[in-house]
């Protein structure tokens, strides 16, 4: 009887030792993954800081103003160009000389492509 109990105790001890060994190495693997992810996160945060600094540099008003002067013919907005909604003309129901599809409303049914084979 003692032999069976001792054998069972040894088997249980071996099983627990194997389980503990397995859990230990799984834990170490997970800790390594956490360290790797933390390092990746730090790299990404550094990259974000660099991109934010670059964005700030590219969006400096003086730089943008210089680019606008060099590459476009835009001029400053004149006060006379600012209007209210009441100053805008009302939208026509249909353009003169063109038929429209009333189910589409507005300009959506007007014009379109016409020609041989196009409906």
Secondary structure, DSSP 8 states (H G I E B T S, - for coil): -HHHHHHHHHHHHHHHHHHHHHHHHHHHHHHHHHHHHHHHHHHHHHHHHHHHHHHHHHT-HHHHHHHHHHH-------GGG---GGGS----SS-TT----TTT-TTTTSS---BTTB-
